[in-house]
Amino acid sequence: MDEKEKFDSKLVVALTLYIVSLFASNTLGIKLMPFLFGTQLSVAVFSFPVVFLMTDVIGEVYGKKMARRFVLAGFLSILVFLVYSFISGIVPWGERALWAKSSFNQIFGVSARMSIASLVAFGIAEYQDVVAFFFFRKKTGEKKFWLRSNLSNIWSQLLDTSIFMTIAFLGIYPTKVLFLLIIPWWLYKVVMGALYTPLSYLGLRLLRGKSQNANKSI
């Protein structure tokens, strides 16, 4: 296998992990689990931070242009999935599948407002994550990846959470309730992103060559 093939295969694996984590967040995230102080937390907290950390890792190794391509791939994936979901929802049911109708509609019958909220929040927040990461990279140079990754994550996750909650629930919940929804969910995602930082370094090590790793500092 030549160097170009190795390069391409690494990107394919990285993009696969990125898209899978994104879809896991959007589909499995409906499940809530009990958390601290009587709060409830979406299981998407395990997969969604990977999405933002992956663009940081890709940007660090391959540059801003490639990171933006990942964001575009994620955005288009969500958009196409929503189109498929809409088509699947409006076609009639066959008699043999009626046993699954209620469950299918409950899980995949996401309202247009929620779908738009997810798409807009992801597109804006992920793009800003790339911008923020490279802004902090100019300040820190090639060192302290963990710092610029987490700083950009704090900003982008705040944007993602605020935009999604506002578009999805403004007018449904009072402003105070929206605020109480946004802050804890944002903090949960930031903390999980920080806990996943060692995985980012593993990703950097796998994507870079041995010689590159030897020359890079944390």
Secondary structure, 3 states (H helix, E strand, C coil): CCHHHHHHHHHHHHHHHHHHHHHHHHHHCCCEEECHHHCEEEHHHHCHHHHHHHHHHHHHHHCHHHHHHHHHHHHHHHHHHHHHHHHHHHCCCCHHHHHHHHHHHHHHCCCHHHHHHHHHHHHHHHHHHHHHHHHHHHHHCCCCHHHHHHHHHHHHHHHHHHHHHHHHHECCECHHHHHHHHHHHHHHHHHHHHHCHHHHHHHHHHHCCHHHHHHCCC
